[in-house]
Amino acid sequence: MLVGLAVLWPGGAPSHERTGVGFDRQTQEATVTEVVEVSCKEAGASGVPPTGDTSTAEGSSAVQQEKGTCKRATIRVDSGDDKGRTFTEIVQPDQSRQLHEGQEVVVAYEPSAPKDLQYSVTDINRRLPMGLLAGIFAIAVVVVGRLRGVMALVALAISFMVLNFFILPAILQGSNPLVVAVVGASAIMLIALYLCHGLSARTSVAVLGTLISLLLIGVLGSVFIDWAALTGNTDDNTGLIHGLYPTIDMSGLLLAGVIIGSLGVLDDVTVTQTSAVWELHEANPSMGWRGLYRAGIRIGRDHIASVVNTLVLAYAGAALPLLLLFSIAQSSVGTVANSELVAEEIVRTLVGSIGLVASVPVTTALAALVVAADRPSTEPAVEASAVPARGGRGRRRKR
């Protein structure tokens, strides 16, 4: 992992000329200072087709807008070289994003456009609610998890640093996305697990189980992404990335996303299974590795059922608007599954789920073999009772 970080470490994301498309735009902070109601027809926001054809959905909507009431919003730019400059924007009645006075927004800046059209509202400024929600999350983790919670937050911050300063710039510089993802995911896993759970045999077993499962996910993902001819270039964002950086392997980027996306759930499964086997050994130190494995795998079966369902629902929730479009089009299940947009999610879900399922027996077997080697000693019970129990859980008396 250290060698991979040293070899692949980027000097920063390569620069490029802004396209002014999508996320690749200059943005500034702004505030809505005034909102007044005006006739859509007077504001010129009706958009009636020049041909006068109102039989289409667009034409019918345009007629309704012409008869409706629009809003003229005055927006003041609060950052950048044009701080204090104001401009107006017409908000149509059927527009999903409505503006109100005093609202903080994000505006896009296009220097090559005419002066009156250089600024436009592109989004709402959500920093305050997002920051407050993050603070509530951090407090909840620390209150419940105490020191472990603090360590988990530190590990989370380090994970974001690895993602922002290594994985993303290295991929943009043209490094193999699969190799970058494996090295970056390994770094995140090692730092997070050892920082949160301590440097111990128990944590090392969880690390080894996670690495084996990640290897399986990488192999299966590579085979089926290639076999299914998934390009990874399925929407405007991926198309923009490919246009700006043609050297990026988009299918490799898809595989990298599968690996990184599976890592978080893998950590949960491997740590839980390892802890279960260790606790079983604490409860019955004389139990052999076969007994520990059988007891641990019974716990793992319940874990498998819940985790696989979690993954499927998580991906389905993320792709819900897309699934709604297919439902509206009354497409068959086969047609929907065969489309590249949905096929990507199916491969992502199934490959990740196979890795999760495999991690349970692998980690349980490793944990049982390691912990079973710690046989109870034959010292007198009186002496043993004075020795603190393993794991810092107090004293226990040997029988």
Secondary structure, DSSP 8 states (H G I E B T S, - for coil): -HHHHHHH--SS--------BTTBSEEEEEEEEEEEEEEHHHHT-----TT---SSHHHHHHHHHHHSEEEEEEEEE-SSTTTT-EEEEEE-TT-SS---TT-EEEEEE-TTS-GGGSEEEEEE--HHHHHHHHHHHHHHHHHHHHHHHHHHHHHHHHHHHHIIIIIHHHHHTT--HHHHHHHHHHHHHHHHHHHHH-SSHHHHHHHHHHHHHHHHHHHHHHHHHHHTT--S--SHHHHHHHHH-TTS-HHHHHHHHHHHHHHHHHHHHHHHHHHHHHHHHHH-TT--HHHHHHHHHHHHHHHHHHHHHHHHHHHHHHTHHHHHHHHHTT--HHHHHHSHHHHHHHHHHHHHHHHHHHHHHHHHHHHHHHHHTS----S-HHHHHTSB-TTS--B----
